[in-house]
Amino acid sequence: MPGVHFLPFPSYFRQPFGLATGEGGVGEKAVMAYIENLLDDSESGLALPACLVLEVIQGEGGLNNISNWALQELRRITAAKQIPLVIDEIQSGLGRPTEFAWPQ
């Protein structure tokens, strides 16, 4: 899709940089630093996005969710750059991370 860019996900099981996993660990910190540097670098080839869409619970190929630390760090990064963070949890996360947002 033109104009859409995909960023690494700080996965506990499939850490994209092959570093140690765990909440707030070296691997997660590397992913968050990569994303922040990519958005900060005017020569990265990416303009600031209109928004950042995140699937907090990924259900393809197993259940893979983002840690609380990584989610808070990503929100810090996007808030500092005034980029809306859109949380997509429809497929496997519907109702799992919190209660439903509407009366039942």
C-alpha positions in Angstrom: 0.0 0.0 0.0 1.5 3.3 -1.0 2.2 5.7 1.9 1.9 2.9 4.5 5.0 1.9 6.5 5.4 -1.0 8.9 7.5 -0.7 12.0 9.0 -3.6 14.1 6.8 -5.0 16.9 8.5 -5.5 20.3 7.6 -9.2 20.3 8.4 -11.3 23.3 8.7 -14.4 21.2 10.0 -13.1 17.8 12.2 -10.1 18.8 13.0 -8.4 15.5 16.6 -7.6 16.4 17.5 -10.9 18.0 18.1 -9.3 21.4 17.0 -10.4 24.9 13.3 -10.2 25.4 11.2 -9.3 28.4 9.3 -6.2 29.6 11.6 -3.2 29.4 14.5 -5.4 28.3 17.2 -4.8 25.8 15.1 -6.0 22.9 12.1 -3.8 23.6 14.4 -0.8 24.3 16.1 -1.4 20.9 12.8 -1.5 19.1 11.5 1.7 20.8 14.8 3.5 20.1 14.6 2.4 16.5 11.1 3.8 16.1 11.9 7.1 17.9 15.1 7.6 15.8 13.2 6.8 12.6 10.6 9.4 13.4 13.2 12.0 14.6 15.6 11.6 11.6 14.6 14.0 8.8 16.7 11.9 6.4 15.0 8.5 7.3 12.8 8.8 4.2 9.7 9.0 6.3 7.6 12.0 7.0 5.8 12.2 10.3 2.8 9.9 9.9 -0.8 11.1 10.2 -1.2 8.4 12.9 0.3 5.2 14.2 -1.9 2.2 14.2 -1.0 -0.6 16.7 -2.5 -4.0 17.1 -1.8 -4.5 20.8 -2.8 -8.2 20.7 -1.7 -10.0 17.6 -3.5 -13.2 16.9 -1.9 -14.5 13.7 0.5 -17.4 14.4 -0.2 -17.4 18.1 -1.1 -14.9 20.8 1.4 -12.1 20.9 0.8 -8.9 22.9 2.8 -5.8 23.5 4.1 -5.3 27.1 2.8 -2.5 29.3 6.3 -0.9 29.2 6.5 -0.9 25.4 3.0 0.5 25.0 3.7 3.3 27.5 7.0 4.1 25.7 5.3 4.1 22.3 2.6 6.5 23.7 5.4 8.8 25.1 7.1 8.9 21.6 3.9 9.5 19.7 2.6 12.1 22.2 5.9 14.0 22.0 5.5 14.2 18.2 1.8 14.9 18.4 1.1 11.7 16.4 -2.3 10.0 17.3 -1.9 6.5 18.5 -4.7 4.3 17.2 -5.2 1.0 19.1 -6.6 -1.8 16.9 -7.8 -4.8 19.0 -10.6 -6.2 17.0 -9.5 -9.6 15.9 -8.2 -11.4 18.9 -8.2 -8.7 21.6 -11.9 -7.8 21.6 -12.8 -7.5 25.2 -9.6 -9.2 26.5 -7.4 -6.3 27.6 -10.3 -4.4 29.4 -14.0 -4.6 29.8 -16.2 -3.7 26.8 -16.7 0.0 26.2 -20.4 -0.3 25.8 -23.2 -1.5 28.1 -23.7 -5.2 28.0 
